[in-house]
Amino acid sequence: MTTPPTGQIRAPAAETAWNEPAALVAAMLNPALIANLLFVAADAYTRRQTPGMPWALSFIIAPMALHQATREALPAGTRTHLSAWIGHHPVLRAGFPRRAKVLVAPVRAGLRFALGHDMLELHRDCLRASTRPYTPPPQDTEMHDILRSARLIGRWLAENETAAVFAGLGVGP
């Protein structure tokens, strides 16, 4: 068996397939994407609660909006109480702390991106969507679902006490 010359080694198809999910995950954890979903959520939250969205809720919104099973299980509107929804979805709730922990660094990067690009403004401990004109990113089906979910989550969380949200989902600020 001969060894191919240097520079001509190609990865087997199985190895290439392993890289595809990594590329998808990297795209989902892109700071610009997270900044956009936080902008949409903060805007929706602020329309219900004038002071703004507590910045700590960013770490709740991202794991809910980016996780496909959670997005698909979200209610159509905000009439369903968060605690009732959590009670009806124990599997999603059980996995939430792990998902939230994994997303801490990407959410921080998304917050820095949003603040650095004037998408969000920080007032005391609350985030407000910038008054600067916002151009949403091109929306394929999944991007549309993520941003729609982030908007719903922002409205939904505005109707709950921040401490109750964290306790209900089994995480701490």
C-alpha positions as CSV (number, residue, x, y, z in Angstrom):
1,M,0.0,0.0,0.0
2,T,1.4,3.3,-1.0
3,T,1.0,6.6,0.8
4,P,-0.3,9.5,-1.2
5,P,2.1,12.4,-1.6
6,T,1.8,15.2,1.0
7,G,-1.0,17.7,0.3
8,Q,-3.1,15.1,-1.5
9,I,-4.6,13.4,1.5
10,R,-8.4,13.6,1.4
11,A,-10.7,13.0,4.3
12,P,-12.9,10.0,3.9
13,A,-16.6,10.7,3.4
14,A,-17.4,9.7,6.9
15,E,-15.1,12.3,8.4
16,T,-16.5,15.0,6.2
17,A,-20.0,14.1,7.4
18,W,-18.9,14.7,11.0
19,N,-17.8,18.2,10.1
20,E,-21.1,19.2,8.6
21,P,-23.0,19.3,12.0
22,A,-20.0,21.3,13.4
23,A,-20.5,23.9,10.7
24,L,-24.2,24.0,11.4
25,V,-23.6,24.5,15.1
26,A,-21.0,27.2,14.4
27,A,-23.6,29.0,12.2
28,M,-26.2,28.8,14.9
29,L,-23.8,30.1,17.5
30,N,-22.8,33.1,15.4
31,P,-22.7,36.3,17.5
32,A,-24.6,38.2,14.8
33,L,-27.4,35.6,14.8
34,I,-27.6,35.7,18.6
35,A,-27.5,39.5,18.5
36,N,-30.5,39.5,16.2
37,L,-32.5,37.1,18.3
38,L,-31.7,39.2,21.4
39,F,-32.7,42.4,19.6
40,V,-36.1,40.9,18.6
41,A,-36.7,39.5,22.1
42,A,-35.7,42.8,23.8
43,D,-37.9,44.8,21.5
44,A,-40.9,42.5,22.1
45,Y,-40.2,42.5,25.9
46,T,-39.9,46.3,26.0
47,R,-43.2,46.8,24.3
48,R,-44.8,45.1,27.3
49,Q,-42.4,46.3,30.0
50,T,-41.2,49.8,29.5
51,P,-37.9,49.7,31.5
52,G,-36.4,47.1,29.3
53,M,-35.5,43.4,29.4
54,P,-33.2,42.3,32.2
55,W,-30.0,41.4,30.5
56,A,-29.8,38.1,32.4
57,L,-32.8,36.9,30.4
58,S,-30.6,36.8,27.3
59,F,-29.3,33.5,28.8
60,I,-32.8,32.1,28.8
61,I,-33.9,33.4,25.4
62,A,-31.1,32.0,23.3
63,P,-31.4,28.3,24.6
64,M,-35.1,28.4,24.0
65,A,-35.1,30.0,20.6
66,L,-32.1,28.1,19.2
67,H,-33.2,24.6,20.4
68,Q,-35.5,23.2,17.7
69,A,-37.5,20.9,19.9
70,T,-38.2,23.8,22.3
71,R,-39.1,26.2,19.5
72,E,-41.6,23.6,18.1
73,A,-43.1,23.1,21.6
74,L,-43.7,26.8,22.3
75,P,-47.3,28.0,22.5
76,A,-48.8,30.0,19.8
77,G,-49.2,33.0,22.1
78,T,-48.6,34.3,25.5
79,R,-51.9,33.2,27.1
80,T,-50.2,29.9,28.2
81,H,-48.5,30.7,31.5
82,L,-44.8,29.8,31.5
83,S,-45.0,27.6,34.6
84,A,-47.9,25.6,33.0
85,W,-45.8,25.2,29.8
86,I,-42.8,24.0,31.8
87,G,-45.1,21.5,33.6
88,H,-46.3,20.1,30.3
89,H,-42.7,19.7,28.9
90,P,-40.6,18.0,31.6
91,V,-38.1,16.6,29.1
92,L,-37.4,20.1,27.6
93,R,-37.1,21.5,31.1
94,A,-34.8,18.7,32.2
95,G,-32.3,19.5,29.4
96,F,-32.6,23.2,29.7
97,P,-29.8,23.8,32.3
98,R,-27.3,21.9,30.1
99,R,-28.3,23.8,27.0
100,A,-28.2,27.1,28.8
101,K,-24.7,26.4,30.3
102,V,-23.3,25.5,26.8
103,L,-24.6,28.7,25.4
104,V,-23.2,31.1,28.0
105,A,-20.1,32.1,26.0
106,P,-22.0,32.4,22.7
107,V,-24.7,34.6,24.3
108,R,-22.0,36.8,25.8
109,A,-20.4,37.2,22.4
110,G,-23.9,37.9,20.9
111,L,-24.5,40.6,23.6
112,R,-21.1,42.2,22.9
113,F,-21.9,42.2,19.2
114,A,-25.4,43.7,19.7
115,L,-24.1,46.4,22.0
116,G,-21.0,47.1,19.9
117,H,-23.2,47.5,16.7
118,D,-25.8,49.6,18.5
119,M,-28.5,47.0,18.1
120,L,-29.1,47.0,21.9
121,E,-28.7,49.6,24.5
122,L,-27.9,48.9,28.1
123,H,-29.8,51.0,30.7
124,R,-28.8,50.1,34.2
125,D,-29.4,46.3,34.1
126,C,-31.9,46.3,31.3
127,L,-31.6,45.9,27.5
128,R,-33.6,47.9,25.1
129,A,-33.7,47.6,21.4
130,S,-31.9,50.4,19.7
131,T,-34.1,53.1,18.1
132,R,-31.7,53.0,15.1
133,P,-33.4,51.5,12.0
134,Y,-33.1,47.7,12.1
135,T,-32.7,45.6,9.0
136,P,-33.5,42.0,9.7
137,P,-31.2,39.4,8.2
138,P,-32.3,37.4,5.2
139,Q,-34.7,34.9,6.5
140,D,-34.8,31.3,5.4
141,T,-37.4,29.1,7.0
142,E,-35.3,28.3,10.1
143,M,-34.1,31.9,10.6
144,H,-37.7,33.0,10.4
145,D,-38.7,30.4,13.0
146,I,-35.8,31.4,15.3
147,L,-36.7,35.1,15.2
148,R,-40.4,34.5,15.5
149,S,-39.7,32.3,18.6
150,A,-37.4,35.0,20.1
151,R,-40.2,37.6,19.6
152,L,-42.7,35.3,21.4
153,I,-40.3,34.5,24.2
154,G,-39.6,38.2,24.7
155,R,-43.3,38.9,25.1
156,W,-43.8,35.8,27.2
157,L,-41.0,36.6,29.6
158,A,-42.3,40.2,30.1
159,E,-45.3,38.7,31.8
160,N,-43.2,36.8,34.4
161,E,-40.9,37.7,37.2
162,T,-37.3,37.2,36.2
163,A,-36.6,35.1,39.4
164,A,-39.6,32.8,38.7
165,V,-38.3,32.3,35.1
166,F,-34.9,31.2,36.3
167,A,-36.3,29.0,39.1
168,G,-38.9,27.4,36.8
169,L,-36.3,26.4,34.2
170,G,-33.8,25.2,36.9
171,V,-31.0,27.7,36.3
172,G,-29.6,30.7,38.1
173,P,-28.8,34.1,36.8
